[in-house]
């Protein structure tokens, strides 16, 4: 949303190439923000300068309560292998690949969809700004619901794909010669951004549902690789000869969104089965070992910790 406003303002420049102004402003801001992060973002809880000892103890206790481990500087290759063998990791990776294939298409060709409705380039930029506001709404409402309702994350990941499917159908099928239909296409474009809620929740899942520092970081890397690959794949489905409807791109987005719904439900079924089997295997011997059996604060994986429970 802010980027759209900046682009609109930069578009008023006449004495300097607009594309250079965008690169200088956005690139310079990125470098500046990177320096700020390098100076103030701590590597871990123990080295954080802005927490008191009491606050650090509370944060460590929080990690102990989550049973995910705190930090480990040594790579544990058995945990790397376990990450590659865990179906949960591959379901999250597939979900992310599908999600960012959608993003790669909409992010790169959304403005071209609007351009087919109006002729003024600056108006095209201005009409794209509300989509950012809609994405803020999708993200905040989705993450609030995921926090408010217990074990509803995978359900929300699936439900928030429905507006994307509806929005793309409107973009694809409505007639661009009718003024009322143009409004419908614009609304469809704004609705299509709801898939970003799944992105936010899926990026957070490894830190919640995977124990063992090496396993968690390995899994996060796999998910991020899928993030990058999806953004590369998505734009190739939007063929210039199909403008302004981009049928192939619309079909790809709808297919990816539908597949994501299946993947999120598959992930839910997997985690439900794991929790159920662990609950059934919970014995009196586990309870006699103490409140955590000496395992919650250790750097062990979710497979090795019988008290670990997955968030759905």
N, C-alpha and C positions, 0 to 999 in steps of 0.2 A: 504494500500500500504506500509506504514512504517512498519506495523506489519509483512507483508510478508518478507520485507528486514531483519528485526530483527530475524525472525524465520530462515531464510536462514543462517544468520551469526551464530546463536546459534547452528544450525545443524552441524556446523564444530567442536563443542566441543566434545572431546573424553574422557576427564578425569572426567567428571561430568554429571549426568543424565540430558538429554536434557529437559525433562518435568519439572524438578525442576527448571532449569535455566529460563524457560519461565515464570513459576509462580512467581519466585522471582523478575524477571525484571518487568513484567507487573503489578504484585500486588504491588510491591514497588513503581512503578511510579504512580499508581492509588492513593495510600495513600498519597504520596507527593503532587500530584495535588489537592487532597481533602483538605489538610492543606492550600495550597495556596488560594483555593477558599474560605475557611472559613475565611481567614484573609482579603481578598481583595474584594470579591464579595458582594456588598451592598444588604440589604434586600429590600430597596425601594428607590425612588428618594430622599425623604427627608433626609434619613440617609447616602446617598452616600457622601463620604469624598472628592472625587476628582472632584466634580462639584462646580463651583462658584454659588452664589445665582442667578445670571442672567441665568446661564445654567439650574438650577433647575426650574426656572420659565418657561423657554422655554419648558422643558420636560413636566411639568404639563400642559402647554397650548396645547402641542401636544396630550396628553391624552384627554384633553377637546375637541379638534377638532375631535378626533376619536370617541367621545361619548361612551367610554367603561368604564369610571370611573378610578380612580387612585389606591386607596388602601382602604381597610376597615378591621380593626382588629377584628370585630365582625361577627360571622357566622349568616347569615340571612336565616332562614330555608325556607322561602317562595321562595328565590332564588334557594335553593337546590331542592325544589320540581319542580320549573320551569325548571331547567336543565334536570330533569328526564322526564319531559313532552314534551320537545322540540324535534321534529323529526330530526332537524338539528344535534343535539348532537348524536343521535343514528345512523344517516347516517355516520357521521365522525367516530364513534366508530366501526361500521361495516367495513368501508373502512380500518381503521387501523388494525383490526383483520385479514382481508384478506391480507393486505400488509405484515404484519409480519409473517403470515403463509408461505408466499413465502420466506421471509428472513430466517426464521427458517430452511427451507429446503436447500436453496442455501448456506447459511453461514456454515452449518454443513456438507454438503455433496458435496460442490463444489470441494474441494480438492480430494475427492474420484472419481469424474468424470474425473479429470485430471489424477489421478493415473491409470485409465483404459487406458490412452493413452501412458504413459511412465512408465518405471520400476524404475528409480532412484528417491528415496524419495526427495532428495534435488532439483532435476530438477522439481519435482511436485510443491514444494514450490515456486521455481523461476517463473514457468509459471503462478502461481496464482497472482503474484505481479501486472501485468498490469490490472487485473480486478479492483484494487483499483484506478488506474489512470482513467479508464473508468468511474468509479462511480463519481470521481471528475468532469469529463466532464459532465456527466448527471445532476449532482446537480447544477453546476454553470450555465450551459446553460438553464436548466429548470427554475431556480429561476430568471435568468436574463430576460427570456421571460415573466415570470409571472409579473415582475415589469415593463417591457417595454410596454406590451400590456394590456390596461385597461380591467378589468373583464374577464381575460382569464385563471384564476388559475384552475378552474375546468376542462376546456378544456385541459390544459397542463397535469393535473393529469391523464386524460384519454389517451392522445396521447403518453405519455412517458411509457405507459404499452405495446405498440405495439412492441418495440424492445425486451422486455422480452418474449413475446409470440413467436416471431420469433426465438429468441435465444434458448429457451427451445425446440422448434420443431426441430432445428438443432441437439441439443444434443441427443434428443430422437431417431430421425430417420436416421441419417447418419451412414454409415458403418464404424466401427472402424478398419477394416483391411486395408483400403486404406489410403495412406499418405495424399492425398489431402483432404479426408474426415476428417482426424484427425485435419487438420488445420481448417476446417469448424466447427468442434465441439468446438475447442478452441475459435474461433471467436464468436460462439453462446454463450459460457460461458461468454465471456466479454460483449456481448450485454445484457445478462440477467439481469445485475445489474441496468438497467434503472428505475426499479420500485422504487428505493430509492428517486427519485424526488418527487413522490407522498407522500412518508413518510414526507419529509421536509415540503411540502406545507400543508399537512393535520395537522401536529403538530402545524403549525402557525395559522391555521384557527380559533381556539377558541379565541385567543387573538384579532383577527380582527373582528370577526362576532358575538361576544357575549358581551352584556353589563351587568354590575353588577359584582362586584369583586367576590362575593361568587359563583354566577352562573358560572363565567368563570373558577375559580379554580376547582369547582366541575366537570365541563365538561372536563377540562384538565386531571383530575384524572381518569375519565372514559375512555378517549382516551388512557391514558397511561396503564391502566389495560388491554385494548385490545392489546396494543403493547406487553405486557408481555405474554398474553395468546397465541397470534399468534406464538411467538417464541417457545413456549412449544409444540404447535400442529404440526407445520411444519415438524420437523424431523421424526415424527412417520409414515409419508407417504413414507419414503425412506426405503424400505425393503431390507435387506441384500441379500435375495435370488434372487432379481431382478437385482443385480449388473451385469454389469456396466451401464445398461440402465435406471434402476429405473423408470419403466413405470408408476407405481402408483404415484410416486412423481412428475413426469413430468405432468401427467394429473391433479393432484391437483394444481400445479402452474399455468397451463394454465387456469384452471377453475376459480381460485381466481383472476387472472389478468382480465379475461373477466368480472367477477362479479364486480370487482372494477370499470371498465369502466361504467357499468350500474349504479352503486352507485354514481359515480361522476356526471353523467348526471342527475340522480334523484335529487342530491343535488343542481345542477345548476337550474333545473326547479323550485324547492321549493323556492330558494332564489329569483329567477326572479319574481315569483308570489308574494312573500312578498313585494319586492320593488315596483312592479306595483300597488298593493293595497294601499300602503302607499302614493305613488305619487298621486293616484286618490283621496285619503282622505285628502290630504294637502289643507287646507283652508286659507282664509285670516286671520282668527283668530289666526292660528299658526304663521303667519308672524308678526302679531301685538304684539306677546308676546316678541319680541326681536330677536336678532340673534340666540339665542339658546333656548328661552323660559324658561331659568333658569334650563334646564334639563341636558345639555351636561356634566357639571362638577359634577353632582350628581351621587351617587352610585345607579343607577337604571338599570334595565335590558333592553335589546333591545326590549322586548315585551312592556315595559311600556313607552318607549321613541318613540313618533311618528316620530321624526326627524332622527332616526337611519336608515341607509341604509346598506345593506349587500354587501360585496365584493364577486364577483362571480369567 
